[in-house]
Amino acid sequence: METTFSDSPSLRTEKDLLGEAALPRDAYYGIHTLRARENFAVSGIAVHPDLIWALALVKKAAALANMETGLLDARRGAVIAQAAEELAAGMWRDQILVDAFQGGAGTSTNMNVNEVIANRAIELLGGEKGDYSLVHPLDHVNLGQSTNDTFPTALRVAAIKLVRRLARAMAGLQGALQAKEKEFARILKTGRTEMQDAVPVTLGQEFGAWAEAVARDWWRLYKAEERLRQVNLGGTAVGTGLNASRRYTYRVIEVLRELTGFGLSRAENTFEATQNADIFAEVSGFLKAAAVSLAKIAGDLRLLSSGPRAGLAEIRLPEAQAGSSIMPGKVNPVIPEMVTQVAFQVMANDAAVGIAAASGQLELNAFLPLIAHNLLQSLTLLANAVDIFAAGCIRGIEADAARCRELLDASQSVITAFVPYIGYEKATALVLRAAAARRPVTDLLVEEGLFSPDEIEVILRPEELTTPGIAGARYFRRKRGGDLFENRNRSADKRT
């Protein structure tokens, strides 16, 4: 790469194997970035900022390792490390110009970072940007490296950072759901299967079930970080380590581990780790599972809060904003709707990651940029959505206990608790009669002389209806003695 400075005070000219190109004289990027920007002007979507953060730390680790092993002089190494640290801290991000959708397995992103770090390092040495005799993007910044080991390593590092953030968000959501589980523990309501009335449950149990699903997702994220810790840094082009010093290869991962605080280790087989992207597909699958859980929870909340006067309305969601430009007073469940859309996007991203991971050929996967974009976007979307979900929706949910009881009484679903005492056929007949008369089935149970009001009250206690066993069994054993069902069935036979 050669650079000449034109008569124009605002331009410099750089040369590569394809020819020459003019760049702004004050640009930190170089000719490789310029060509990539022209070639891949497809989406206007920037490379994920955490991938740039991670790649900058990889470059800093490489510079420090190369200095320690004597492969890079201290003068150049120090300014490269400083420039990389600045880029990691968020400086010069306007100089990262390449599109997220790019050919070359991430080469354009790697070269963009190399050029920005090199030109900033040149500036720190007092030179003029583009004077690559001082610091060269390839000979010095990229020393001992290839896109094929730096890019996937950076992707793993960025993913670990975001996995940890998402794990914290999921733990917060789990805690919010568990708090509601406790708060609503004694509110009886109608359970529903296939959108039809089922047996009684408590509102707290529903929140507890959601909390348990989120807990499973948290555990999957813990396993995801384990999968991401092995990196192929030092493997260079195809994982064989060609052009990388052995001393550098082992030291660079130690330095990167120190810089990130992540438990990184060298892949046992860097040749394999360079060509296969199944790890990213696995992690994306964990994210899809989390998205499935979130979509289910959000959908349930929308149903339970529907109305509020012509729907279920068993719970009230916090009112976030006006819901209609034409219907006064309407408030929509916008946060659960947002969460649902995020979940759908993550599911779609997972499909893209899977296809891209399956499409690598031989010693490399050329579609790592697509994998990186979708995986890191999923992590970011989920973390943001989950934080908002917990703070702006779950923690502010209120229960309408009276409405829950009203629907429970109207549903006749409590009859299931009496089946062990009176039998399925008798219970069915009572339900049909109660439905025709629009009366609670419990009224007919008393009128028929099958149960006293006190006995019905015992059977319909939340702890009796919503825990394993026969509702009221202990009470009747204490009261009547002997075989519970023999006594109840004999009594029922007499009354019928």
Salt bridges, closest charged atoms under 4 A:
GLU14 OE2 - ARG12 NE 2.90
ASP16 OD2 - ARG35 NE 2.67
ASP50 OD2 - HIS48 ND1 3.94
ASP50 OD1 - LYS161 NZ 2.70
GLU68 OE1 - ARG251 NE 2.67
ASP73 OD1 - ARG76 NH1 2.99
GLU85 OE1 - LYS60 NZ 2.99
GLU86 OE1 - ARG120 NE 2.63
GLU123 OE1 - ARG120 NH1 2.60
GLU123 OE2 - LYS129 NZ 2.95
GLU128 OE2 - ARG25 NH1 2.74
GLU183 OE1 - LYS180 NZ 3.02
GLU206 OE1 - LYS189 NZ 2.81
ASP217 OD1 - ARG220 NH1 2.65
GLU225 OE2 - ARG164 NH2 2.76
GLU225 OE2 - ARG229 NH2 3.10
GLU226 OE1 - LYS223 NZ 3.17
GLU226 OE1 - ARG227 NH1 3.94
GLU254 OE1 - ARG251 NH1 2.98
GLU258 OE2 - ARG251 NH1 3.49
GLU282 OE2 - ARG227 NE 2.77
ASP300 OD2 - LYS296 NZ 2.40
GLU314 OE1 - LYS189 NZ 2.59
GLU314 OE2 - ARG192 NH2 2.83
ASP350 OD2 - LYS288 NZ 3.67
ASP387 OD2 - ARG165 NH2 3.74
GLU398 OE1 - ARG316 NE 3.28
ASP400 OD2 - ARG316 NH1 3.48
GLU406 OE2 - ARG403 NH1 3.24
ASP409 OD1 - ARG405 NE 3.27
GLU447 OE2 - ARG439 NH2 2.33
GLU448 OE1 - LYS426 NZ 3.70
GLU448 OE2 - ARG433 NH1 2.86
GLU455 OE2 - LYS479 NZ 3.17
GLU455 OE2 - ARG480 NH2 3.26
GLU455 OE2 - ARG488 NH1 3.88
GLU463 OE1 - ARG186 NH1 3.22
GLU464 OE2 - ARG474 NH2 3.43
GLU486 OE2 - ARG490 NH2 2.54
